[in-house]
Amino acid sequence: MSKLWEQENNVGDMRMDFIDYQKRARTTAIYPTTIFLRDTIRYEDKSFEVQLNWVYPSLKIAGEVGEVSEKLGKAVRDKQGRLSPEDKALVMKELGDILWYVSNLATEFGLDLDDIAIDNLAKLASRKERGVLHGEGDNR
C-alpha cells in the first residue's frame, strides 16, 4: 500500500476499534443489500417477503476461510509449514477479507463487533475457569 493512498484514505499508522471498523466496512459494502426469495411465502392466507441480506456475506465468509486454508495447506505441503513474509502478507489480506464479511454479516443482524468480541472473550474465560476449554458443544 502506498503512503499516498494511506494518507488519502486516513489509514496510515492508526489503530482502530471494532465499532469504527464496522462503520467503515459498511461504507464499502456494495453487495446486494436486499435479496428476496423468488416466490412470496404464504402462511395462513398471509403473504410474506423474506429479506435475506445475510446470505451474500455468510457465503463469502466460507469462501475466504477456504482461501486461507488453501494458502496454509500449500505452506504445509511445499514449505514444511514455514511461511515467508510474503506468505504471511497474503494470509493477512485474506484474514482482512474475512473480517470485512464478518463485520457486514454482523451489521445485517444489527449486531456490534464490539459486543461480539466482548461476549466471545467472556465465554472463553468462563470455559477456561471451569476447565472446559477442551471438549465439544456450544454450551459448555
Z-matrix of the N, CA and C atoms (Angstrom, degrees):
N
C 1 1.436
C 2 1.522 1 108.72
N 3 1.302 2 116.91 1 134.40
C 4 1.458 3 119.37 2 -178.58
C 5 1.522 4 110.73 3 -79.47
N 6 1.319 5 115.76 4 152.06
C 7 1.468 6 121.20 5 177.08
C 8 1.529 7 110.47 6 -62.15
N 9 1.330 8 116.95 7 -35.91
C 10 1.457 9 120.72 8 178.62
C 11 1.523 10 109.95 9 -62.36
N 12 1.346 11 116.57 10 -46.39
C 13 1.473 12 119.94 11 178.63
C 14 1.518 13 109.91 12 -60.40
N 15 1.339 14 116.90 13 -43.50
C 16 1.454 15 120.80 14 179.76
C 17 1.532 16 111.06 15 -60.37
N 18 1.339 17 116.76 16 -42.78
C 19 1.464 18 120.52 17 179.75
C 20 1.523 19 110.95 18 -66.73
N 21 1.336 20 116.90 19 -44.75
C 22 1.465 21 120.90 20 -178.57
C 23 1.523 22 111.87 21 -64.66
N 24 1.323 23 116.80 22 -30.77
C 25 1.460 24 120.87 23 -177.67
C 26 1.518 25 113.21 24 -103.57
N 27 1.326 26 116.02 25 8.71
C 28 1.455 27 122.38 26 174.40
C 29 1.533 28 112.23 27 54.29
N 30 1.339 29 116.45 28 46.98
C 31 1.460 30 119.43 29 179.40
C 32 1.517 31 113.63 30 -120.72
N 33 1.307 32 119.90 31 -14.38
C 34 1.461 33 125.15 32 -178.97
C 35 1.513 34 116.95 33 -13.28
N 36 1.323 35 116.69 34 -112.33
C 37 1.452 36 122.27 35 -176.79
C 38 1.525 37 112.22 36 -98.88
N 39 1.308 38 117.35 37 20.09
C 40 1.455 39 119.39 38 -174.54
C 41 1.523 40 111.93 39 -70.95
N 42 1.318 41 114.72 40 156.09
C 43 1.448 42 122.88 41 170.92
C 44 1.516 43 105.07 42 -104.42
N 45 1.302 44 117.19 43 151.88
C 46 1.449 45 119.52 44 -174.79
C 47 1.520 46 109.94 45 -135.73
N 48 1.329 47 115.79 46 142.31
C 49 1.450 48 118.54 47 173.27
C 50 1.535 49 108.44 48 -96.82
N 51 1.314 50 115.45 49 170.82
C 52 1.458 51 119.45 50 -176.26
C 53 1.525 52 112.97 51 -64.11
N 54 1.311 53 117.37 52 -37.60
C 55 1.470 54 120.01 53 -178.61
C 56 1.521 55 110.01 54 -63.33
N 57 1.331 56 116.81 55 -45.81
C 58 1.462 57 120.55 56 178.52
C 59 1.525 58 110.18 57 -63.44
N 60 1.330 59 116.76 58 -44.30
C 61 1.462 60 119.61 59 179.24
C 62 1.523 61 110.44 60 -58.76
N 63 1.325 62 116.12 61 -46.71
C 64 1.458 63 119.99 62 -177.05
C 65 1.522 64 111.35 63 -61.07
N 66 1.316 65 117.17 64 -41.56
C 67 1.470 66 120.69 65 177.79
C 68 1.529 67 110.64 66 -64.12
N 69 1.327 68 116.68 67 -44.43
C 70 1.467 69 120.03 68 -178.87
C 71 1.533 70 111.45 69 -69.38
N 72 1.314 71 116.94 70 -37.86
C 73 1.470 72 119.84 71 178.83
C 74 1.524 73 110.15 72 -62.29
N 75 1.304 74 116.31 73 -36.40
C 76 1.460 75 119.81 74 -178.46
C 77 1.520 76 111.66 75 -65.04
N 78 1.319 77 117.77 76 -28.86
C 79 1.464 78 120.06 77 -178.72
C 80 1.522 79 111.99 78 -69.24
N 81 1.325 80 117.32 79 -16.02
C 82 1.464 81 120.38 80 179.03
C 83 1.520 82 112.41 81 -108.95
N 84 1.319 83 117.43 82 10.67
C 85 1.468 84 121.22 83 179.46
C 86 1.519 85 108.87 84 -79.57
N 87 1.331 86 115.95 85 103.99
C 88 1.464 87 119.64 86 -179.72
C 89 1.521 88 112.06 87 -113.30
N 90 1.324 89 115.95 88 10.64
C 91 1.464 90 118.66 89 175.88
C 92 1.519 91 109.30 90 -72.39
N 93 1.342 92 116.76 91 163.29
C 94 1.469 93 117.96 92 179.30
C 95 1.527 94 109.57 93 -58.79
N 96 1.322 95 116.90 94 120.92
C 97 1.465 96 119.25 95 -178.12
C 98 1.516 97 112.23 96 -86.91
N 99 1.309 98 117.17 97 -10.43
C 100 1.455 99 119.87 98 175.67
C 101 1.521 100 108.20 99 -136.20
N 102 1.303 101 114.49 100 118.07
C 103 1.459 102 121.08 101 176.62
C 104 1.520 103 105.86 102 -122.79
N 105 1.300 104 117.24 103 125.31
C 106 1.458 105 120.15 104 -179.98
C 107 1.522 106 109.27 105 -110.86
N 108 1.312 107 115.34 106 149.33
C 109 1.462 108 119.52 107 172.32
C 110 1.523 109 107.81 108 -62.62
N 111 1.323 110 116.37 109 147.70
C 112 1.461 111 119.66 110 -179.79
C 113 1.524 112 111.42 111 -58.91
N 114 1.296 113 115.92 112 -43.02
C 115 1.457 114 119.93 113 -178.05
C 116 1.522 115 109.35 114 -105.22
N 117 1.303 116 114.72 115 139.81
C 118 1.453 117 119.77 116 176.25
C 119 1.524 118 107.67 117 -71.94
N 120 1.304 119 116.34 118 137.15
C 121 1.459 120 120.96 119 179.35
C 122 1.521 121 108.53 120 -79.71
N 123 1.321 122 115.34 121 135.45
C 124 1.457 123 120.17 122 176.87
C 125 1.526 124 107.95 123 -111.92
N 126 1.331 125 114.73 124 133.48
C 127 1.459 126 120.32 125 178.36
C 128 1.515 127 107.76 126 -146.58
N 129 1.312 128 116.19 127 122.09
C 130 1.467 129 121.77 128 -178.93
C 131 1.521 130 111.04 129 48.19
N 132 1.338 131 115.28 130 52.70
C 133 1.460 132 123.09 131 178.42
C 134 1.524 133 114.34 132 58.54
N 135 1.297 134 117.19 133 23.21
C 136 1.460 135 121.27 134 174.72
C 137 1.523 136 107.83 135 -120.17
N 138 1.312 137 115.99 136 145.09
C 139 1.455 138 120.58 137 178.62
C 140 1.524 139 109.28 138 -103.60
N 141 1.325 140 115.15 139 142.76
C 142 1.456 141 120.66 140 179.57
C 143 1.523 142 108.95 141 -133.97
N 144 1.302 143 116.51 142 135.24
C 145 1.446 144 120.65 143 168.15
C 146 1.511 145 106.04 144 -97.84
N 147 1.310 146 116.14 145 127.33
C 148 1.454 147 120.76 146 -176.65
C 149 1.516 148 109.04 147 -99.36
N 150 1.309 149 115.62 148 121.95
C 151 1.458 150 120.77 149 -179.58
C 152 1.527 151 108.71 150 -87.50
N 153 1.314 152 116.44 151 128.94
C 154 1.461 153 121.68 152 -175.93
C 155 1.530 154 111.33 153 -123.95
N 156 1.319 155 116.58 154 49.14
C 157 1.467 156 120.85 155 -178.32
C 158 1.525 157 112.26 156 -60.28
N 159 1.295 158 117.98 157 -23.89
C 160 1.458 159 123.21 158 -175.02
C 161 1.525 160 112.92 159 -79.75
N 162 1.317 161 118.27 160 -13.16
C 163 1.467 162 120.34 161 -173.85
C 164 1.527 163 111.83 162 -62.10
N 165 1.325 164 117.56 163 -51.33
C 166 1.464 165 120.42 164 -175.61
C 167 1.524 166 112.25 165 -59.81
N 168 1.345 167 119.87 166 -54.05
C 169 1.469 168 117.42 167 -178.71
C 170 1.531 169 113.01 168 -64.02
N 171 1.323 170 118.00 169 -33.24
C 172 1.470 171 118.10 170 -179.27
C 173 1.529 172 111.24 171 -68.93
N 174 1.309 173 117.63 172 -38.39
C 175 1.466 174 120.19 173 177.28
C 176 1.526 175 111.01 174 -68.06
N 177 1.322 176 116.66 175 -38.86
C 178 1.463 177 120.25 176 -178.77
C 179 1.531 178 112.09 177 -69.00
N 180 1.334 179 117.76 178 -31.68
C 181 1.465 180 119.87 179 175.46
C 182 1.521 181 109.23 180 -57.32
N 183 1.313 182 116.00 181 -46.81
C 184 1.465 183 120.10 182 -179.23
C 185 1.527 184 111.16 183 -59.36
N 186 1.319 185 117.01 184 -41.80
C 187 1.458 186 120.67 185 179.09
C 188 1.518 187 112.49 186 -64.65
N 189 1.313 188 116.40 187 -41.95
C 190 1.470 189 120.22 188 -179.44
C 191 1.528 190 111.14 189 -68.08
N 192 1.325 191 117.45 190 -38.93
C 193 1.467 192 120.42 191 175.93
C 194 1.524 193 109.21 192 -60.88
N 195 1.323 194 116.49 193 -39.12
C 196 1.463 195 120.74 194 176.44
C 197 1.520 196 112.04 195 -61.44
N 198 1.330 197 116.87 196 -38.51
C 199 1.466 198 120.29 197 179.03
C 200 1.527 199 111.16 198 -65.56
N 201 1.336 200 117.23 199 -40.57
C 202 1.467 201 120.07 200 176.40
C 203 1.526 202 109.19 201 -62.52
N 204 1.314 203 116.81 202 -45.52
C 205 1.464 204 121.01 203 179.98
C 206 1.521 205 111.76 204 -60.68
N 207 1.324 206 117.24 205 -39.21
C 208 1.466 207 121.33 206 177.60
C 209 1.526 208 111.10 207 -61.43
N 210 1.311 209 115.97 208 -46.87
C 211 1.470 210 119.86 209 -179.26
C 212 1.534 211 110.93 210 -63.42
N 213 1.316 212 116.77 211 -43.68
C 214 1.464 213 119.99 212 -179.92
C 215 1.522 214 111.19 213 -69.71
N 216 1.327 215 117.24 214 -37.77
C 217 1.458 216 120.59 215 177.48
C 218 1.521 217 112.05 216 -62.19
N 219 1.317 218 116.52 217 -39.78
C 220 1.467 219 120.07 218 177.65
C 221 1.518 220 111.16 219 -67.23
N 222 1.333 221 116.62 220 -34.51
C 223 1.466 222 119.52 221 176.89
C 224 1.526 223 110.28 222 -66.37
N 225 1.314 224 117.38 223 -38.33
C 226 1.466 225 120.85 224 177.21
C 227 1.529 226 109.78 225 -66.39
N 228 1.329 227 116.38 226 -46.32
C 229 1.457 228 121.13 227 -177.72
C 230 1.523 229 112.88 228 -67.45
N 231 1.329 230 116.44 229 -45.59
C 232 1.460 231 120.25 230 -169.72
C 233 1.523 232 115.05 231 -101.25
N 234 1.333 233 117.51 232 -19.17
C 235 1.462 234 119.79 233 -172.41
C 236 1.525 235 112.87 234 -131.87
N 237 1.324 236 116.86 235 22.01
C 238 1.465 237 121.62 236 -179.44
C 239 1.533 238 112.14 237 52.42
N 240 1.325 239 116.60 238 32.73
C 241 1.458 240 121.91 239 177.15
C 242 1.512 241 115.18 240 80.49
N 243 1.315 242 116.69 241 4.71
C 244 1.465 243 119.31 242 179.73
C 245 1.524 244 109.16 243 -89.50
N 246 1.315 245 115.56 244 125.49
C 247 1.456 246 120.27 245 178.74
C 248 1.518 247 110.17 246 -102.30
N 249 1.310 248 115.32 247 130.62
C 250 1.461 249 121.22 248 175.49
C 251 1.527 250 108.67 249 -76.13
N 252 1.324 251 117.02 250 167.02
C 253 1.476 252 118.64 251 174.47
C 254 1.537 253 111.71 252 -56.67
N 255 1.314 254 117.22 253 -35.19
C 256 1.469 255 120.88 254 178.45
C 257 1.521 256 110.59 255 -66.86
N 258 1.348 257 116.46 256 -41.57
C 259 1.467 258 120.35 257 177.09
C 260 1.524 259 110.50 258 -61.11
N 261 1.325 260 116.35 259 -44.19
C 262 1.469 261 120.67 260 -179.96
C 263 1.523 262 110.98 261 -63.55
N 264 1.331 263 116.61 262 -36.65
C 265 1.463 264 119.93 263 178.47
C 266 1.530 265 110.58 264 -65.13
N 267 1.337 266 116.69 265 -38.71
C 268 1.463 267 120.27 266 177.65
C 269 1.526 268 111.04 267 -66.92
N 270 1.330 269 117.01 268 -41.34
C 271 1.466 270 120.76 269 177.35
C 272 1.525 271 109.52 270 -63.57
N 273 1.322 272 116.46 271 -40.67
C 274 1.464 273 120.76 272 179.02
C 275 1.528 274 110.87 273 -59.18
N 276 1.321 275 117.13 274 -42.25
C 277 1.463 276 120.35 275 178.74
C 278 1.522 277 111.23 276 -62.62
N 279 1.323 278 116.33 277 -42.86
C 280 1.464 279 119.84 278 179.70
C 281 1.529 280 111.04 279 -66.93
N 282 1.336 281 117.32 280 -39.10
C 283 1.459 282 120.27 281 176.58
C 284 1.527 283 110.58 282 -63.45
N 285 1.330 284 116.46 283 -35.86
C 286 1.464 285 120.36 284 174.92
C 287 1.517 286 111.44 285 -62.37
N 288 1.333 287 116.92 286 -40.66
C 289 1.467 288 120.35 287 177.19
C 290 1.528 289 110.49 288 -63.21
N 291 1.335 290 116.27 289 -41.83
C 292 1.462 291 119.88 290 177.92
C 293 1.520 292 109.93 291 -60.46
N 294 1.326 293 116.60 292 -45.56
C 295 1.462 294 120.66 293 179.69
C 296 1.520 295 110.81 294 -59.50
N 297 1.332 296 116.99 295 -41.21
C 298 1.461 297 121.10 296 -179.93
C 299 1.525 298 110.76 297 -61.77
N 300 1.325 299 116.62 298 -46.32
C 301 1.471 300 119.33 299 179.94
C 302 1.527 301 111.67 300 -68.19
N 303 1.329 302 118.08 301 -39.21
C 304 1.463 303 120.76 302 176.28
C 305 1.528 304 109.29 303 -61.01
N 306 1.312 305 116.42 304 -44.13
C 307 1.463 306 121.02 305 179.38
C 308 1.518 307 111.13 306 -58.52
N 309 1.307 308 116.96 307 -47.69
C 310 1.460 309 119.80 308 -177.60
C 311 1.521 310 112.17 309 -72.60
N 312 1.307 311 118.12 310 -31.27
C 313 1.463 312 120.52 311 174.16
C 314 1.529 313 109.58 312 -65.26
N 315 1.315 314 116.56 313 -43.63
C 316 1.463 315 120.11 314 176.66
C 317 1.528 316 110.37 315 -59.03
N 318 1.323 317 116.60 316 -43.45
C 319 1.461 318 120.50 317 178.99
C 320 1.522 319 111.04 318 -60.54
N 321 1.323 320 117.11 319 -40.99
C 322 1.465 321 120.50 320 179.38
C 323 1.526 322 111.62 321 -59.19
N 324 1.328 323 116.72 322 -31.73
C 325 1.465 324 120.94 323 -179.99
C 326 1.529 325 112.34 324 -95.40
N 327 1.337 326 117.35 325 5.16
C 328 1.455 327 120.56 326 179.51
C 329 1.519 328 112.98 327 71.15
N 330 1.334 329 116.92 328 28.60
C 331 1.461 330 122.13 329 -179.05
C 332 1.520 331 110.37 330 -105.90
N 333 1.331 332 116.27 331 148.54
C 334 1.456 333 121.73 332 177.00
C 335 1.517 334 110.04 333 -99.39
N 336 1.341 335 116.55 334 134.68
C 337 1.463 336 120.17 335 177.19
C 338 1.525 337 111.64 336 -58.77
N 339 1.323 338 117.50 337 -35.16
C 340 1.470 339 119.92 338 177.01
C 341 1.527 340 110.52 339 -57.91
N 342 1.333 341 116.35 340 -48.22
C 343 1.463 342 120.19 341 -179.99
C 344 1.526 343 111.14 342 -63.17
N 345 1.322 344 116.72 343 -40.74
C 346 1.463 345 120.83 344 179.22
C 347 1.526 346 109.71 345 -61.66
N 348 1.334 347 116.60 346 -45.96
C 349 1.469 348 120.88 347 -178.68
C 350 1.528 349 111.08 348 -64.54
N 351 1.322 350 117.25 349 -45.09
C 352 1.464 351 121.18 350 -179.71
C 353 1.521 352 110.97 351 -63.36
N 354 1.336 353 116.71 352 -46.61
C 355 1.470 354 120.36 353 179.49
C 356 1.525 355 111.49 354 -62.26
N 357 1.343 356 116.29 355 -39.31
C 358 1.457 357 119.81 356 -179.60
C 359 1.523 358 111.64 357 -65.14
N 360 1.333 359 116.67 358 -44.78
C 361 1.466 360 119.75 359 178.88
C 362 1.526 361 111.14 360 -64.96
N 363 1.328 362 117.67 361 -38.35
C 364 1.467 363 121.08 362 177.98
C 365 1.530 364 110.08 363 -64.49
N 366 1.324 365 117.17 364 -41.72
C 367 1.463 366 121.22 365 178.76
C 368 1.525 367 110.56 366 -61.55
N 369 1.326 368 116.28 367 -46.07
C 370 1.465 369 120.26 368 -178.26
C 371 1.526 370 111.70 369 -68.32
N 372 1.329 371 117.03 370 -37.80
C 373 1.466 372 120.25 371 177.13
C 374 1.526 373 110.39 372 -63.57
N 375 1.314 374 116.55 373 -40.54
C 376 1.466 375 120.86 374 178.17
C 377 1.526 376 110.60 375 -63.82
N 378 1.325 377 116.56 376 -44.06
C 379 1.469 378 119.83 377 178.11
C 380 1.526 379 111.09 378 -61.81
N 381 1.326 380 116.53 379 -41.23
C 382 1.464 381 120.55 380 178.87
C 383 1.523 382 110.01 381 -62.43
N 384 1.321 383 116.13 382 -47.08
C 385 1.463 384 121.45 383 -179.28
C 386 1.532 385 111.47 384 -60.49
N 387 1.346 386 116.14 385 -37.05
C 388 1.459 387 120.25 386 -179.38
C 389 1.529 388 112.99 387 -88.66
N 390 1.346 389 116.47 388 0.38
C 391 1.458 390 120.60 389 179.09
C 392 1.512 391 114.83 390 70.99
N 393 1.343 392 117.23 391 30.00
C 394 1.458 393 119.62 392 -179.19
C 395 1.543 394 112.22 393 -123.29
N 396 1.345 395 116.50 394 28.61
C 397 1.466 396 118.34 395 174.28
C 398 1.524 397 110.46 396 -60.25
N 399 1.336 398 115.16 397 -41.61
C 400 1.463 399 119.57 398 175.46
C 401 1.510 400 107.81 399 -85.80
N 402 1.277 401 116.15 400 147.22
C 403 1.451 402 119.70 401 179.83
C 404 1.506 403 110.66 402 133.63
N 405 1.311 404 115.88 403 -168.52
C 406 1.455 405 120.71 404 -176.21
C 407 1.513 406 110.64 405 -128.30
N 408 1.308 407 115.09 406 158.09
C 409 1.469 408 120.92 407 174.53
C 410 1.512 409 112.19 408 99.27
N 411 1.311 410 114.43 409 148.91
C 412 1.458 411 120.56 410 179.91
C 413 1.515 412 112.44 411 -75.12
N 414 1.303 413 116.50 412 -34.99
C 415 1.475 414 120.93 413 -173.95
C 416 1.517 415 111.65 414 -101.04
N 417 1.334 416 116.73 415 66.25
C 418 1.466 417 119.43 416 177.40
C 419 1.498 418 109.48 417 -105.75
